[in-house]
């Protein structure tokens, strides 16, 4: 499974619906890293503890917008789509997350 590219996520949680743009990059050793960006505020949040196992993808990130939260995403990736849950450590319950990899720009 390759994750490389830009993904647009829709997150439905206890604090409402949010959108995030995620950039995933795979290193030569197979490790995955990335950053999340809030499309309106521009806040950039590096992903931490990115774990890939089969088609399962888990990562942690800390955000400040719309409020300061530490999030844990647990997802399943199928081709260019992902779905799963998101949990904030200080808020009970989980939210849902869906995402789609943006098409690669056409070569000029």
Secondary structure by P-SEA (a helix, b strand, c coil): cccccbbbbbbbccccbbbbbbbbbbcccccccbbbbcccccbbbbbccccccccbbbbcccccccccbbbbbbbcccccbbbbbcccccccbbbbbbbbbccccccc
